Amino acid sequence: MKKIAYPLLAISTFTMMSIALAEDAFDLHGSTMTGDWNGTRTEWAEKGIKFDGTIAMDGSYLADGGYDAHQAPTFATQFGLGTTLDMGKLAGWSDVTIRALVVTARQGESTSLRGIQAPDAPQWANSQANWGRGNSGSRLSELYIEKNFKEQGLSIRVGRMGL
């Protein structure tokens, strides 16, 4: 049932999403996948507020070997929402940016935990980057302030940054 339900859900979501947008979803000439929100997105960007989102999926398959060999692939997904604030436009601070990225809905299965790792010998590494240290709810992934010194070719960031 899951093999049919997930692709059907994804297709129906993206099909219905394009109906509600000013710009068609997946338009080759569009600026974003979700459209311009009836001009609101462009208006906010001109004022210094930009939004972004990501969806990433790691698939993994254990063909042979391991502690518990199996033939079914596993998937780990990660959904992220973020914003970038141009403080030059918002507060008059030249060449200063604030970036916030909240990662949500990290979920799925790990081939490393399910099939490679022995229960009495835990491992730190994982074959799927999105799995990380396991499923987690919403978390603050990045929050930093950045100052660019363009003439010197230098940029300084202070805060929480992903590796």
N, C-alpha and C positions, 0 to 999 in steps of 0.2 A: 504494500500500500504506500509506504514512504517513497518508493522509487517512482511512483506516479504522482504523488501529492506534491512533493517539493518542486519539480519542474513546472507543474501546472500552476502552482501558487506564484512562482517567479514570473511566468509568462502573463498570467492574469494581472498581477500587480503592475508590471510595466505597461501593459496594454491600457489599463484603466488610468494609470498615472498621466499618460499623454493627453487624455481628454480634458483634465483640469488645468492644464498649463497653457500659458500664452505662447510659448515656443514648443514645438513638438519634441517629445523625448527622442533621443538618438538622432536628432537632426544634424547632418554633416556640416551644415553652415551655422549651427547654433553654438553659443559660447559655453553652455553647460548641459549636462544630461537632464537636469530638472527644469530647464527653461529659465525665463526671466521674471517669473512671478508677476506678470502684468506690469513690468517696468520697475517694480519695487527693488529687485536685486541690483539693477543698474544704478538706480537712485542712491541706494545705500553705499554701493562701491564708490561712487563719485564723492560721497561724504567721508569715505575712509573705512567703511565696515564691509568686510568680505566674509562670506561663509563658504565652507567646503565640506564635502562628505566623501567617505571611502567605504567600499565593501571589498574585502579580500577573502579568498577561500583557498585553503591548501588541501589538496588531495594527496593521499598517500596509499601505497599498495605494497603489501609484503608478499612477494612472489614465492619465496622459499626461505626456509630456515627460521631462526628466531626461537623464542621460548614457547610461543603458542601460535604456530603457523596457521593462517587462515587466508581465504581467497577473496574476502570482501574488502573493497576499498573503504577508507575512512576519510572523513572531511572535517576540517576545523575552519570556522569562519570568524571574521572580525568586522564589526561595523563601527565607523568613527564619524564624529561630527566635530567641526572646528570653526574657529573664527580668527581672522587677522585684523587688527585695528591699526590703521595708519594714524599715528598720533600727530603727525605733521598737519593733517587735515582736521583732525578732531580737537587738538589742543594747542596747535602751533609749535610743537616740538619737532624741529627739523630732523629728518632721517631717523626717527624713532618708531619702532613697531612693537606691538604687544601681540603675542600669539598664544592661543589657548586651544588645546585639542583634548576632547573628552572621548575616550574609547568606550563603547558600550557593546553589549551583546556578544561577547567573546564566548563561543560555544562550539561544541562538536566532540569528536572522538580523536584519540591519539593512537596512531599505529605503534609508536614507541612503547607506550604504556600497555597497550592491549596485546601486542604480539612479540615485541623484542625483549623487553625488560623482564627479568625473573623477579618474582615477588620478594625474594630474600636479598636482592642486589639492586637497589634503586639506582637510577641514573639521572644526571642533571640535564643531559642533552636531549633534544627532541628532533624528530625528523620533520616536524611541521612548525614553522615559525609562528603561526597564529595561535598555536596551543600554548606556548610559553610555559608558565608554571601551572597551567590548568585553566579551567573555565573560570571566568570572573565576571562580576557584574560591572556596572559603570565605574570608571576610575579616571582620574585626571592623569593624562599621559604626558602632556606638555603644558607648561605655563611659564613663559619667559618674556623679558623685555630686551629688545635688541637696539643698539645704537650703531649706525653705519658711519664710518669716517671714509667717505668715498675717495677723497684726494690722497689719503695715505694707504688706501687699499686694505682697510682694517674694519672688522665688524666685531663688536663685543656683545655677548649674550649673558644674561644673569637670570637664573631661575631653574625650573625643572625641565630637563630636556631628555628626549628619548635617545637611545644609542643607535 
